[in-house]
Amino acid sequence: MPLIKNGEFADDNWILVGDEDELPADTPVIVSAARWQAERETLLGRNAPLGVKLEAGEAPELIADDLDRFQLVAVNFPAFKDGRGFSYASLLRDRYGFDGEVRAVGEVLRDQWSLMVRCGFDAFDVADGTKIDAFKEALGEFSHVYQATGDGKKTVWQLRHGG
Amino acid sequence: MYRYDEFDHTLVKERVTQFRGQVERRLAGDITEDQFKPLRLMNGVYLQLHAYMLRVAVPYGTLSGKQMHMLADIATKYDKGYGHFTTRQNIQYNWPALSDIPAILDDLASVEMHAIQTSGNCIRNVTSDQYAGAAAGEVDDPRIWSEIIRQWSTFHPEFTFLPRKFKFAVCGMNEDRAAIRFHDIGIEVVKGKDGAPAFDIYVGGGQGRTPMIGHLIGEAVPAVDLIAYLESIMRVYNMNGRRDNLYKARIKILVHALGAEEMKRQVEEEFVHVKEKGVVNLPEEEIARIRAYFAPPAYEALPDESSALNEAMADNKKFADWVKTNVAEHKADGYAIANISLKPVGGVAGDASDDQMHVMADLATQYSFDELRVTHEQNIVLAHVKKDDLFALWQGLEKAALGTPNLALITDHIVCPGLDYCALANARSIPISQEIAERFNDLDRQHNIGELKVKISGCINACGHHHVGHIGILGVDKKGTEFYQISLGGSADENASVGDILGPAFTEDEIADAIETIVETYIKIRQEGERFIETYRRVGKEPFKETLYATH
């Protein structure tokens, strides 16, 4: 699957490993929260970046104390209608101050990208054939926002009052 | 009323462009119907039994004359010459072509209107008190806070894919005409410790198949914290609301499962963090800016008593009847609140023709500071009419068949579209409403019965608010036949209650008789000056059950 990071296609050198899969050597891996908890020491002993994948229903609180161990948190969207991941990304950025990659994986619609970026996602697994222009266009559809999020964008409420 | 500035205008225009693109991608096959569905739904486009339906937002029910004229023009140009005002204070068009919808949205945008978030699992159009700014005893104008919530909730990045739809209602005083206790979040403006407006926040109310009264969890939340508090509730719900079962996904189910105390604790824990972040705080200058749009209109200094009104009432019984039912007290001397009933006997509750919309718009311009409100009971309000002008207003209404004098009487129903339009319905609602209205057509009889709110739904989703009807009627389907179940004692106001189901359901042929039996029972047992709901609360359902089922 192609990866878009910070608005451009990017090489994806991360490997998502299943809970039963063998850990590849010296390669960045993404593991489930369950595997992280079960194999913490082994995972920390590896000589490569580590990422964790949150499923819908696994709020960031689950890994909050360990966030400095991860360079990446993937948030899975089992269905585009399942919006829990929007809150997860907001919490990772605003509450827990995570500054690694927050990647949206699973079923994500074009029309969700701009909202996701506002919540703190900076990377997206996208469908084959996705055009980068479509991504940029989707992010540029609205000039202004009413809500403050961690992205620091000035809100309409601020702009109206010289803020 | 509120006017868009460049920011609001830009956003709505960009939304039309975005939706046009979504429609094009759907027509080109780039996205499936399943993927298009949440996008069109977020813009008020439903697929009904016969056609697409477009629901247009009327934020907190407030419209200018110009906007009402545009709604009429859209009905003429793109629909069959009428529109339907809904319990969300919105308007629905039942017959637009999908390909026309971007053009309709352009027309709406030209008068500062849109269809944003009138459906879908997002924060819906905020509703409010139709007497806002006109009722005596108001703590603050609820439209100010409704507008603030409208802006905050528009394309909220975090809360646009919620477990289920989410409805806010705001009222500005302890007399509740906005049914705040039957909303996902209901807000009552109260006086804070410092005397400034603060907010009592109810959560987890709702109707549908599991009617529940909201719980007060936030007491006198100060204005500076309002948005942070609401974000906290939304986040708790977004993360923890059920997503495995459509019928258990509303916040009321979460509140019920957790208990109100635990819900409050979780919200307050979240609130501490959200507030710490600080960025969602509502700027004072912004409150003041929005407040200025809702400043009282320039009332003339008038005596409270109007001799012109008194004379006209003495001369014309029909007019006097209308004043008696459809006109309410106004806070300013010499002014009154005029209700326009959209419930003529034989009509469809909430429907208005294009011509009628034009008439209401013109009358609003002439007599009520160019402003109209849609009520959640599917009527229209002109909120600031000089008593001296009431007779002329009424004559204008009468000419357009808009002078029906039945507000809150037994022929003024809330009615869902039912099986005549709706893909979800089990039974028809509109013909049942018409039959009851015809049965009680006699105005003297209606007046003798007094306030009696009949609410009719064609399925358990309860769009016709039957749970909160003094008399509620629910259409059900039993092996292909429509039956109607009656409940009594519901109320959507500050004394909120859910109606009690009386007993076995009635067929279409029996329902008007059944209602008549209930009404006659009430008349027999009521005490002096007692409204139906008061009698019911005093005696309970037994006397009604006895007479209703005695003959069966």
Interface residues (C-beta under 8 A of the other chain):
Chain A: A56 A59 F80 K81 D82 G83 R84 F86 S87 Y88 S90 D94 R95 L109 R110 D111 Q112 S114 L115 M116 R118 C119 E141 F142 S143 H144 V145 Y146 Q147 A148 T149 V156 W157 Q158 L159 R160 H161 G163
Chain B: D5 F7 D8 T10 L11 E14 R15 T17 Q18 Q22 I31 Q35 P38 L39 N121 Q151 W152 T154 F155 H156 P157 E158 F159 T160 F161 L162 P163 R235 N238 M239 R243 H273 K277 V279 V280 L282 P283 E285 E286 R289
